Amino acid sequence: MVLKYALRMNLSFTGLASLVDMINSFFDSPVLPRSKYFVNKLLGCQGTQMTFHFFCPECMIYVGEGRPGVSLQCPECKRVCGSSPLCDAPFFVLFDIPSQLQKLLKGCEFLDLTEPLEFNGTLSDMKDGSMYRDFVTATRKAGHRISFSWNTDGTPVFRSSRTSIWPIQLVVNELPVPERMRKLVLAGLWFGKEKLHMGIFQAPFVETMHSLADEGFLLHHKGKEKLFRGFCICCAVDSVARAPMQGMKQFNAYYGCNWCLHPGDTLGGKVVKYPVEQNAVERSEKQMVEDMEKAAMQDKPKPFNGVITVSPLINMPQFHIVWSFVPDYMHCVLLGVVRQFLELWLESAGKTFYVGRSQQAIDSRLMAVSPPKDVRRAPRPTKEKRFWKAKECENWLLFYSLPVLDGILDRQYLQHWACLVEALHIMLEPRVSFTDLAVAEGLLLDFHGNAEVLYGPECMTYNMHQLLHLGKSVRHWGPLWAHSAFPFEAGNGTLKAAVKASNGIASQIGRMLQIDTVVEQCAELSTNQNALEYCASLTKTLTKKAISTSEGVHFLGRGSPFMAPDCTVRNVCREVVLNSTVSALMVA
C-alpha cells in the first residue's frame, strides 16, 4: 500500500523514506525499513535492471558496456571513460527487457502467432496490415514470438535546465488495444544536456534486439513455460528523430523525405518546401542501403538522395529501414498540419483566408461546445492555440472545426478543409475497408494539391507532404490509431514525473520501475481484500462511479427511470445533422 501510494502520488525517494518514517512512528518498533539504504535493498535497486554503456564525449564513439567506477578507454583518442563519478560519466543505460515482458505479459491474453492469422478483408488493427502479415509469414519457423512498435523522443526534464531524457519505449503489438496502449516496456534511456547521438544509442539496442530474436526469453503462457522471441517491426517517431535514425539529413534539406525521392524546392532561396510533385519515386530498402554504402565511402560527409551515414537499424531483425517507420499521425497531422492551418487562418492578415477579425466569434462558438465526458480535454479558445496538446488539436480537427468555422471561413476554404477532416475520420475508424481507404487517399490528394493553389507554395511544408504517405502506412500497419505515438507520449510523461533531481536520473527511473514490479508482486501474494481494494482505488481513472456496457459506454452516477422529453429528441436529431456536415460540404 505504501509503495502504491508513493507511485500514485509521485513521491520522490526522499518523500517515500519520510512516509516510511512517519508510519514507523505510529508503532513501538519499526515495521518498515528505516533508511534509504534498506529501502533500496528491499526493492533490489542495486543496478540489476540496468546495463551501463559508455561513450567518448570527444570522439562521440561507443566505448563499451561497463559498470560505474570501471575504466574504459576510447580506442581513438585513448581517453579514459567511465572512471569518473557516475553522475558525470558519459553513459546511457539499457534496461532488462525480458524481465519487464515476463511481468507485463504474465496472465495476459494476447495474439498467438503460432496459430493461423485471421484476416477478413478490412483493417481493424495492426495485425491486418500487410507488413505485419509479412512479418508473421517470414518468422513462422521461429515458433512463439511477439512483435514491438517502438519510439524514442526527447523530453525536457526541468524548466530551468537543458537536461532532457530520450527513452526507448516498446509496446507489444499482440496485446489487446486497451492494454497495449498503457503497458509500455522501457528499453533504454539517454539523458543529459548534450545533443543525442543516435548512432551510438541505437547500436547496443540493435544488439539487444538480436538477442531477443535469436535467443529469446522464457514466458509462462497458457499454463506452460515457453520460449518466446521478440522483434521490433514498427517505429513511430517525429520527423526530427526519424532522420538520424535512418541515417538521413533532416526534412529541411533536399531529398529530405523519409519515404520517397521528392527533391524538395527552396522558397526564396531559404526554406525547402515540398510542392506538388508528380513523379516522386518511392524509396526502397535496397536503394537506401546502397546510398548508405556510398555515403560511408566518402572522406567528407556527402548526401546521396538525402542519406549521409549508415544506420545501425539496417541490422535489426525484421525491421524495414523505410516502411517500418510510419508518418506519425500525432506529430504530422495534429501538431503539424492542424497548427499550421490555425496559424494561416488567424495570423495571415490581408489574405483571403484570414479570419483573425472573427476570432472572438470563433472562440465563442468553441467555448459553447459541451463535449461528453469521454473527451478528456475541454475546449480552450484559439488564442491559447500554441498551448494546445495533441488531443486538443485532434478534437478541433475531427469534431469542432467544421461547425465552428461554418459561415466564418470562406466556403471554398471550408470545403478544402473538409477533405482533410473526412479523410482522417475514415483512417481513424475502428474498421477501415480498402474501398473507404481509397476514398480517403483521394481526399488527401485533393487536399494536398489544392492547398498550393488556395494558400500558395509557402504552405507546402514537410508535414503537408507526409499526408500523401498516410494511406500506404494504413495499408501496411492498420488504422492510424494502431501505430501512433500517443501511448509513448504518455509514457514520456510518466518517466519525466519520476525524475526529481538532475543527478542519478537513470537510477531514479530504474527505482520507479522496480517499485512498480514489487507492487505487482505484493498484489499477487496479498490476501488482504481491503488493501487490494485500496490499491485498486489509486489507479481508477473515472472521476465518478460508473457502470460500463459491453459497447464501451459508461453510465455515470446513480441510475433512475427516465423518459426523454421532446427537447432531448430534438437535440439528438441536431447532433445527427451536425455529424453530416462534412458530407454536405463535400457535395456543395
C-alpha positions as CSV (number, residue, x, y, z in Angstrom):
1,M,0.0,0.0,0.0
2,V,2.8,2.4,0.9
3,L,4.6,1.8,-2.4
4,K,1.4,2.1,-4.4
5,Y,0.7,5.3,-2.7
6,A,4.2,6.6,-3.5
7,L,3.8,5.7,-7.2
8,R,0.3,7.3,-7.4
9,M,1.3,10.5,-5.6
10,N,4.6,10.7,-7.5
11,L,6.7,10.9,-4.3
12,S,10.4,11.3,-4.5
13,F,12.7,8.7,-2.9
14,T,13.2,11.1,0.0
15,G,9.4,11.5,0.2
16,L,9.0,7.8,0.3
17,A,11.6,7.5,3.1
18,S,9.8,10.2,5.1
19,L,6.5,8.4,4.7
20,V,8.1,5.2,5.9
21,D,9.5,7.1,9.0
22,M,6.0,8.6,9.7
23,I,4.4,5.1,9.6
24,N,7.1,3.7,11.8
25,S,6.4,6.4,14.4
26,F,2.9,5.0,14.9
27,F,4.3,1.8,16.4
28,D,6.6,0.9,19.3
29,S,9.1,-0.7,17.0
30,P,9.7,-0.1,13.3
31,V,7.5,-2.1,10.9
32,L,9.2,-0.9,7.7
33,P,12.8,-0.3,6.6
34,R,14.2,2.8,8.4
35,S,16.7,4.2,5.9
36,K,17.1,4.8,2.2
37,Y,19.7,2.1,2.0
38,F,17.4,-0.5,3.4
39,V,14.5,0.6,1.3
40,N,16.8,0.4,-1.7
41,K,17.9,-3.1,-0.6
42,L,14.3,-4.2,-0.1
43,L,13.5,-3.0,-3.6
44,G,16.6,-4.6,-5.1
45,C,17.6,-1.3,-6.8
46,Q,21.3,-2.1,-7.0
47,G,21.7,-1.8,-10.7
48,T,20.4,-5.3,-11.6
49,Q,17.9,-3.9,-14.0
50,M,20.3,-1.7,-16.0
51,T,23.4,-2.1,-18.1
52,F,25.6,0.9,-18.4
53,H,27.0,1.8,-21.8
54,F,29.9,4.4,-22.1
55,F,30.9,6.6,-24.9
56,C,33.7,9.1,-25.6
57,P,32.4,12.7,-25.4
58,E,35.3,13.9,-27.6
59,C,35.2,11.4,-30.4
60,M,31.5,10.6,-29.9
61,I,32.0,6.9,-30.5
62,Y,30.8,4.0,-28.5
63,V,33.4,2.7,-26.0
64,G,31.6,-0.3,-24.5
65,E,29.5,-1.8,-21.7
66,G,30.7,-1.4,-18.2
67,R,29.8,-0.6,-14.7
68,P,30.4,2.6,-12.5
69,G,33.9,3.0,-11.4
70,V,35.4,0.7,-14.1
71,S,37.8,2.4,-16.5
72,L,37.2,2.0,-20.3
73,Q,39.5,3.6,-22.9
74,C,38.4,5.2,-26.1
75,P,40.0,3.4,-29.0
76,E,40.5,6.6,-30.9
77,C,41.8,9.3,-28.5
78,K,42.7,6.9,-25.6
79,R,40.6,9.0,-23.2
80,V,39.6,7.1,-20.1
81,C,35.8,6.9,-19.9
82,G,33.7,5.6,-17.0
83,S,36.1,6.2,-14.1
84,S,34.5,9.4,-13.0
85,P,31.6,9.6,-10.6
86,L,28.5,8.1,-12.3
87,C,26.6,11.4,-12.5
88,D,29.4,12.9,-14.6
89,A,30.4,9.9,-16.7
90,P,29.3,10.0,-20.3
91,F,26.9,7.0,-20.5
92,F,23.4,5.8,-21.3
93,V,21.6,2.8,-20.0
94,L,19.7,-0.2,-21.4
95,F,17.1,-1.9,-19.3
96,D,16.3,-5.6,-18.9
97,I,13.6,-6.2,-21.5
98,P,12.8,-9.9,-20.8
99,S,12.1,-9.3,-17.0
100,Q,9.7,-6.5,-17.9
101,L,8.0,-8.7,-20.5
102,Q,7.6,-11.5,-18.0
103,K,5.9,-9.2,-15.6
104,L,3.8,-7.4,-18.2
105,L,2.6,-10.4,-20.1
106,K,2.0,-12.7,-17.1
107,G,-1.6,-13.8,-17.1
108,C,-2.4,-11.7,-20.2
109,E,-4.3,-12.9,-23.2
110,F,-2.6,-11.9,-26.4
111,L,-2.4,-12.9,-30.0
112,D,-0.8,-16.3,-30.5
113,L,1.2,-16.2,-33.7
114,T,1.7,-20.0,-33.9
115,E,-2.0,-20.2,-34.9
116,P,-3.3,-19.1,-38.3
117,L,-3.8,-15.3,-38.5
118,E,-7.4,-14.4,-39.4
119,F,-8.0,-11.6,-42.0
120,N,-11.5,-10.6,-43.0
121,G,-10.5,-8.1,-45.7
122,T,-10.7,-5.0,-43.5
123,L,-8.1,-3.1,-41.5
124,S,-9.2,-3.3,-37.8
125,D,-5.8,-3.3,-36.1
126,M,-2.1,-3.6,-36.8
127,K,-2.4,-7.4,-37.3
128,D,-4.4,-6.7,-40.5
129,G,-1.7,-4.6,-42.1
130,S,0.3,-6.1,-45.0
131,M,3.7,-5.6,-43.4
132,Y,2.6,-7.2,-40.1
133,R,1.3,-10.2,-42.0
134,D,4.5,-10.4,-44.0
135,F,6.4,-10.4,-40.6
136,V,4.2,-13.3,-39.4
137,T,5.0,-15.3,-42.6
138,A,8.7,-14.6,-42.5
139,T,9.1,-15.7,-38.9
140,R,6.8,-18.7,-39.0
141,K,9.7,-21.1,-38.2
142,A,10.6,-19.1,-35.1
143,G,7.7,-20.6,-33.0
144,H,6.3,-18.5,-30.3
145,R,7.0,-14.8,-30.9
146,I,5.8,-11.3,-30.3
147,S,6.5,-8.0,-32.0
148,F,7.0,-4.5,-30.9
149,S,6.3,-1.0,-32.0
150,W,8.8,1.4,-30.6
151,N,9.6,5.1,-30.1
152,T,12.3,7.4,-28.9
153,D,11.7,11.1,-28.3
154,G,13.4,13.9,-26.4
155,T,11.6,15.3,-23.3
156,P,12.9,18.2,-21.3
157,V,13.0,17.3,-17.6
158,F,13.3,20.7,-15.9
159,R,12.1,24.1,-17.0
160,S,15.3,25.9,-15.9
161,S,17.7,23.4,-17.4
162,R,18.7,21.9,-20.8
163,T,18.6,18.5,-19.3
164,S,16.4,16.1,-21.3
165,I,15.7,12.4,-21.4
166,W,15.5,10.2,-24.6
167,P,13.8,6.9,-23.6
168,I,13.4,4.0,-26.0
169,Q,9.9,2.6,-25.3
170,L,8.2,-0.5,-26.7
171,V,4.6,-1.7,-26.9
172,V,3.6,-5.3,-27.6
173,N,1.5,-5.4,-30.7
174,E,-0.2,-8.7,-29.9
175,L,-1.8,-7.3,-26.7
176,P,-5.5,-6.2,-26.9
177,V,-5.7,-2.5,-27.8
178,P,-6.5,-1.0,-24.3
179,E,-3.7,-3.0,-22.6
180,R,-1.3,-2.3,-25.4
181,M,-1.7,1.4,-25.1
182,R,-0.9,1.5,-21.3
183,K,1.6,-1.3,-20.9
184,L,4.9,0.0,-22.1
185,V,8.4,-1.5,-21.8
186,L,11.3,0.8,-21.2
187,A,14.2,-0.5,-23.2
188,G,16.8,2.3,-23.0
189,L,17.5,5.8,-21.7
190,W,19.8,8.6,-22.9
191,F,19.9,11.7,-20.8
192,G,21.9,14.8,-20.2
193,K,22.3,18.4,-21.5
194,E,24.1,17.4,-24.7
195,K,22.5,16.5,-28.0
196,L,21.6,12.8,-28.5
197,H,24.0,10.9,-30.8
198,M,21.5,8.5,-32.4
199,G,24.1,6.1,-33.9
200,I,25.8,5.5,-30.5
201,F,22.4,5.0,-28.8
202,Q,21.0,2.7,-31.4
203,A,23.9,0.2,-31.9
204,P,23.6,-1.5,-28.4
205,F,19.8,-1.5,-28.7
206,V,20.1,-3.4,-32.0
207,E,22.3,-5.9,-30.4
208,T,19.7,-6.4,-27.6
209,M,17.0,-7.0,-30.2
210,H,19.3,-9.5,-31.9
211,S,19.5,-11.4,-28.6
212,L,15.7,-11.3,-28.2
213,A,15.2,-12.5,-31.8
214,D,17.9,-15.3,-31.7
215,E,18.0,-16.5,-28.0
216,G,14.5,-15.4,-26.9
217,F,13.2,-15.3,-23.4
218,L,11.1,-17.6,-21.2
219,L,7.5,-16.7,-20.5
220,H,4.8,-18.5,-18.6
221,H,2.0,-18.7,-21.2
222,K,-1.2,-20.8,-21.1
223,G,0.0,-22.8,-18.2
224,K,3.4,-23.7,-19.6
225,E,6.9,-22.3,-19.7
226,K,7.6,-21.4,-23.3
227,L,10.4,-19.8,-25.3
228,F,9.4,-16.6,-27.0
229,R,11.3,-14.4,-29.4
230,G,10.8,-10.7,-29.9
231,F,11.1,-8.4,-32.9
232,C,10.9,-4.7,-33.4
233,I,8.9,-4.2,-36.6
234,C,7.4,-0.7,-36.5
235,C,8.7,2.7,-35.3
236,A,6.5,5.8,-34.6
237,V,8.7,8.9,-34.1
238,D,8.6,12.6,-35.1
239,S,10.4,13.9,-38.1
240,V,13.3,15.3,-36.1
241,A,14.1,11.9,-34.6
242,R,13.4,9.9,-37.7
243,A,16.1,11.4,-39.9
244,P,19.1,10.5,-37.8
245,M,17.6,7.1,-37.1
246,Q,17.5,6.4,-40.8
247,G,20.9,8.0,-41.4
248,M,19.4,10.9,-43.4
249,K,19.6,14.6,-43.5
250,Q,16.7,16.5,-41.9
251,F,13.4,17.2,-43.8
252,N,14.5,20.8,-44.4
253,A,17.2,19.6,-46.8
254,Y,17.0,18.4,-50.3
255,Y,15.7,14.8,-50.6
256,G,14.6,15.0,-47.0
257,C,11.5,12.8,-47.3
258,N,11.9,9.5,-45.4
259,W,9.7,7.5,-47.9
260,C,10.2,9.0,-51.4
261,L,12.7,10.8,-53.5
262,H,10.9,14.1,-53.7
263,P,13.8,16.6,-54.3
264,G,12.3,19.5,-52.4
265,D,12.5,23.1,-53.6
266,T,13.8,26.2,-51.9
267,L,11.4,29.1,-51.5
268,G,13.1,32.4,-51.8
269,G,16.5,30.6,-51.6
270,K,16.0,29.9,-47.9
271,V,13.4,27.2,-46.9
272,V,12.9,23.8,-48.5
273,K,9.3,23.2,-49.4
274,Y,7.6,20.2,-50.9
275,P,5.4,21.4,-53.8
276,V,3.2,19.1,-55.8
277,E,5.4,16.5,-57.5
278,Q,4.0,14.1,-60.0
279,N,7.0,11.7,-60.4
280,A,8.5,11.2,-56.9
281,V,9.7,7.7,-56.7
282,E,9.3,5.7,-53.5
283,R,12.4,4.7,-51.6
284,S,13.2,1.0,-51.3
285,E,15.3,-0.8,-48.8
286,K,17.8,-1.9,-51.4
287,Q,18.3,1.7,-52.6
288,M,18.6,3.0,-49.1
289,V,21.4,0.5,-48.2
290,E,23.2,1.4,-51.5
291,D,23.0,5.1,-50.6
292,M,24.4,4.3,-47.1
293,E,27.3,2.4,-48.6
294,K,28.1,5.3,-51.0
295,A,27.9,7.8,-48.1
296,A,30.2,5.6,-45.9
297,M,32.9,5.6,-48.6
298,Q,33.3,9.4,-48.7
299,D,36.1,11.2,-46.8
300,K,33.8,14.1,-46.2
301,P,30.1,14.0,-45.5
302,K,28.2,13.9,-48.8
303,P,24.5,13.0,-49.1
304,F,23.2,10.5,-51.6
305,N,19.5,11.0,-52.1
306,G,19.5,12.6,-48.7
307,V,21.3,9.7,-47.0
308,I,24.5,10.7,-45.1
309,T,25.5,7.7,-43.0
310,V,24.9,4.0,-42.2
311,S,22.1,3.4,-39.8
312,P,22.5,0.6,-37.3
313,L,18.8,-0.2,-37.8
314,I,19.6,-2.0,-41.1
315,N,20.9,-4.8,-39.0
316,M,17.8,-5.1,-36.8
317,P,15.9,-8.4,-37.4
318,Q,12.6,-7.9,-39.4
319,F,13.0,-4.1,-39.4
320,H,12.4,-2.4,-42.8
321,I,14.6,0.7,-43.0
322,V,12.0,2.6,-45.0
323,W,8.5,1.4,-44.2
324,S,9.0,0.2,-40.7
325,F,9.0,3.9,-40.0
326,V,5.5,5.5,-40.1
327,P,4.4,9.1,-40.8
328,D,3.1,9.6,-37.3
329,Y,-0.4,10.9,-37.2
330,M,0.1,12.7,-33.9
331,H,3.1,14.7,-34.9
332,C,2.4,15.1,-38.7
333,V,-1.3,15.9,-38.7
334,L,-2.3,17.1,-35.2
335,L,0.8,19.0,-34.1
336,G,1.8,19.8,-37.7
337,V,-0.9,20.4,-40.2
338,V,-3.7,21.4,-37.7
339,R,-1.5,24.0,-36.0
340,Q,-0.2,25.2,-39.4
341,F,-3.7,26.0,-40.7
342,L,-4.8,27.6,-37.4
343,E,-1.8,30.0,-37.9
344,L,-2.7,30.6,-41.5
345,W,-6.4,31.5,-40.7
346,L,-5.7,33.6,-37.6
347,E,-2.3,35.2,-38.3
348,S,-2.2,35.9,-42.1
349,A,-3.7,39.4,-42.1
350,G,-4.6,40.6,-45.6
351,K,-5.1,37.1,-47.1
352,T,-8.4,36.0,-48.5
353,F,-8.5,33.1,-46.0
354,Y,-7.7,35.4,-43.0
355,V,-10.4,35.2,-40.2
356,G,-8.5,36.8,-37.4
357,R,-11.1,39.5,-37.1
358,S,-13.7,36.9,-36.3
359,Q,-11.5,35.1,-33.6
360,Q,-13.8,36.3,-30.8
361,A,-16.8,34.7,-32.6
362,I,-14.8,31.5,-33.3
363,D,-13.8,31.3,-29.6
364,S,-17.4,32.0,-28.5
365,R,-18.7,29.1,-30.6
366,L,-15.8,26.8,-29.5
367,M,-16.3,27.5,-25.8
368,A,-20.1,26.9,-26.1
369,V,-19.3,23.2,-27.0
370,S,-20.1,20.8,-24.2
371,P,-18.3,17.6,-25.1
372,P,-19.1,14.2,-23.5
373,K,-17.0,13.1,-20.5
374,D,-15.1,10.6,-22.6
375,V,-13.5,13.6,-24.3
376,R,-10.8,14.2,-21.7
377,R,-9.8,17.8,-22.6
378,A,-12.4,20.5,-22.6
379,P,-12.1,23.1,-25.4
380,R,-9.8,26.0,-25.0
381,P,-10.0,29.2,-27.0
382,T,-7.9,29.6,-30.2
383,K,-6.0,32.5,-28.5
384,E,-4.4,29.7,-26.5
385,K,-3.7,27.5,-29.5
386,R,0.0,27.4,-29.0
387,F,-0.6,25.6,-25.7
388,W,-3.0,23.1,-27.2
389,K,-2.0,19.4,-26.6
390,A,-2.2,16.9,-29.4
391,K,-5.6,15.6,-28.1
392,E,-7.0,19.2,-28.2
393,C,-5.8,19.5,-31.8
394,E,-7.5,16.2,-32.6
395,N,-10.8,17.3,-31.1
396,W,-10.6,20.5,-33.1
397,L,-9.9,18.7,-36.3
398,L,-12.4,15.9,-36.0
399,F,-15.3,17.5,-34.1
400,Y,-15.2,21.2,-33.7
401,S,-13.5,22.9,-36.7
402,L,-16.2,22.5,-39.4
403,P,-19.3,23.6,-37.4
404,V,-17.2,26.4,-35.6
405,L,-15.8,27.8,-38.9
406,D,-19.0,27.4,-40.9
407,G,-20.1,30.8,-42.1
408,I,-16.9,32.4,-40.9
409,L,-14.3,30.8,-43.2
410,D,-15.0,31.3,-46.9
411,R,-16.8,28.3,-48.5
412,Q,-14.0,27.2,-50.8
413,Y,-11.5,27.1,-47.9
414,L,-14.0,25.3,-45.6
415,Q,-14.7,22.7,-48.3
416,H,-11.0,22.2,-48.8
417,W,-10.5,21.7,-45.0
418,A,-13.4,19.2,-45.0
419,C,-11.4,16.9,-47.3
420,L,-8.8,16.5,-44.5
421,V,-11.4,16.1,-41.8
422,E,-13.3,13.4,-43.8
423,A,-10.1,11.5,-44.7
424,L,-8.9,11.4,-41.1
425,H,-12.3,10.2,-39.9
426,I,-12.0,7.3,-42.3
427,M,-8.4,6.4,-41.4
428,L,-9.3,6.5,-37.7
429,E,-12.3,4.2,-37.9
430,P,-12.3,1.0,-35.8
431,R,-12.5,-0.8,-39.2
432,V,-11.2,0.6,-42.4
433,S,-12.3,-1.1,-45.7
434,F,-10.0,-0.8,-48.7
435,T,-12.8,0.9,-50.6
436,D,-13.0,3.6,-47.9
437,L,-9.2,3.9,-47.7
438,A,-9.1,4.6,-51.4
439,V,-11.6,7.4,-50.9
440,A,-9.5,8.8,-48.0
441,E,-6.4,8.7,-50.2
442,G,-8.2,10.6,-52.9
443,L,-9.4,13.2,-50.4
444,L,-5.8,13.7,-49.1
445,L,-4.6,14.0,-52.6
446,D,-7.2,16.7,-53.3
447,F,-6.4,18.5,-50.0
448,H,-2.7,18.4,-50.7
449,G,-2.9,19.5,-54.4
450,N,-5.5,22.3,-53.8
451,A,-3.6,23.7,-50.8
452,E,-0.8,25.0,-53.1
453,V,-3.5,26.8,-55.2
454,L,-5.5,28.2,-52.3
455,Y,-2.8,29.1,-49.8
456,G,0.3,29.4,-52.0
457,P,3.6,27.5,-52.1
458,E,4.5,28.7,-48.7
459,C,2.1,26.2,-47.1
460,M,3.7,23.1,-48.8
461,T,5.6,22.0,-45.7
462,Y,7.0,18.6,-45.0
463,N,4.0,17.8,-42.8
464,M,1.8,18.5,-45.7
465,H,3.9,16.2,-47.9
466,Q,3.6,13.4,-45.3
467,L,-0.1,13.3,-45.8
468,L,0.5,11.6,-49.2
469,H,2.2,8.7,-47.4
470,L,-0.6,8.2,-44.7
471,G,-2.6,5.9,-47.0
472,K,0.2,3.4,-47.6
473,S,1.0,3.5,-43.9
474,V,-2.5,2.4,-43.1
475,R,-2.3,-0.4,-45.7
476,H,1.0,-1.6,-44.1
477,W,0.1,-1.2,-40.4
478,G,-3.7,-0.8,-40.0
479,P,-5.7,2.3,-38.9
480,L,-3.8,5.4,-37.8
481,W,-4.6,4.9,-34.1
482,A,-2.9,1.5,-34.2
483,H,0.6,3.0,-34.9
484,S,0.6,6.5,-33.5
485,A,3.0,8.0,-30.9
486,F,0.2,8.7,-28.4
487,P,0.9,5.9,-25.9
488,F,4.6,6.8,-26.0
489,E,3.9,10.4,-25.1
490,A,2.0,9.3,-22.1
491,G,5.0,7.1,-21.2
492,N,7.3,10.0,-21.5
493,G,5.2,11.9,-19.0
494,T,5.4,9.1,-16.5
495,L,9.2,8.9,-16.8
496,K,9.6,12.6,-16.6
497,A,7.5,12.7,-13.4
498,A,9.8,10.1,-11.8
499,V,12.8,12.5,-12.1
500,K,13.2,14.7,-9.0
501,A,16.9,15.7,-9.3
502,S,19.4,16.3,-12.0
503,N,21.9,13.7,-10.6
504,G,21.2,10.0,-10.9
505,I,18.4,10.3,-13.4
506,A,18.8,6.7,-14.6
507,S,18.7,5.4,-11.0
508,Q,15.6,7.4,-10.2
509,I,13.7,5.9,-13.2
510,G,15.1,2.4,-12.5
511,R,13.9,2.7,-9.0
512,M,10.4,3.6,-10.2
513,L,10.3,0.5,-12.4
514,Q,11.4,-1.7,-9.5
515,I,8.8,-0.2,-7.2
516,D,6.2,-1.0,-9.8
517,T,7.4,-4.5,-10.0
518,V,7.4,-5.0,-6.2
519,V,3.8,-3.6,-6.1
520,E,2.7,-6.2,-8.7
521,Q,4.4,-9.0,-6.8
522,C,2.9,-7.9,-3.4
523,A,-0.6,-7.7,-5.0
524,E,-0.3,-11.3,-6.2
525,L,0.7,-12.5,-2.7
526,S,-1.6,-10.4,-0.7
527,T,-4.8,-11.9,0.7
528,N,-6.0,-8.7,2.4
529,Q,-9.0,-7.6,0.4
530,N,-9.1,-4.1,2.0
531,A,-5.5,-3.5,0.9
532,L,-6.2,-4.7,-2.6
533,E,-9.2,-2.5,-2.9
534,Y,-7.3,0.5,-1.7
535,C,-4.5,-0.1,-4.2
536,A,-7.1,-0.5,-7.0
537,S,-8.8,2.8,-6.0
538,L,-5.5,4.6,-6.5
539,T,-5.4,3.6,-10.2
540,K,-9.0,4.5,-11.0
541,T,-9.3,6.9,-13.9
542,L,-13.1,7.7,-13.8
543,T,-13.9,10.6,-11.5
544,K,-17.4,9.3,-10.8
545,K,-18.9,6.0,-10.0
546,A,-19.9,4.3,-13.3
547,I,-21.4,1.3,-14.9
548,S,-19.9,0.2,-18.2
549,T,-21.6,-1.6,-21.0
550,S,-20.1,-4.1,-23.4
551,E,-20.1,-1.4,-26.1
552,G,-17.7,0.7,-24.1
553,V,-20.3,3.2,-22.8
554,H,-20.0,4.5,-19.2
555,F,-23.1,5.4,-17.3
556,L,-22.2,7.9,-14.5
557,G,-23.9,8.4,-11.2
558,R,-27.0,6.8,-9.7
559,G,-29.5,5.4,-12.2
560,S,-33.2,6.3,-12.2
561,P,-36.1,5.8,-14.7
562,F,-36.0,8.4,-17.4
563,M,-38.3,9.4,-20.3
564,A,-36.6,11.6,-22.8
565,P,-38.6,14.9,-23.4
566,D,-39.2,16.2,-26.9
567,C,-36.4,18.7,-26.5
568,T,-33.9,15.9,-25.9
569,V,-35.0,14.1,-29.0
570,R,-34.6,17.4,-31.0
571,N,-31.1,17.8,-29.6
572,V,-30.2,14.3,-30.7
573,C,-31.5,15.0,-34.2
574,R,-29.5,18.2,-34.2
575,E,-26.4,16.1,-33.4
576,V,-27.1,13.8,-36.3
577,V,-27.4,16.8,-38.6
578,L,-24.1,18.2,-37.3
579,N,-22.3,14.9,-37.9
580,S,-23.4,15.0,-41.5
581,T,-21.8,18.4,-42.0
582,V,-18.8,17.0,-43.7
583,S,-20.8,15.1,-46.3
584,A,-22.9,18.1,-47.0
585,L,-19.9,20.3,-47.5
586,M,-18.4,17.8,-49.9
587,V,-21.5,17.8,-52.0
588,A,-22.0,21.6,-52.0
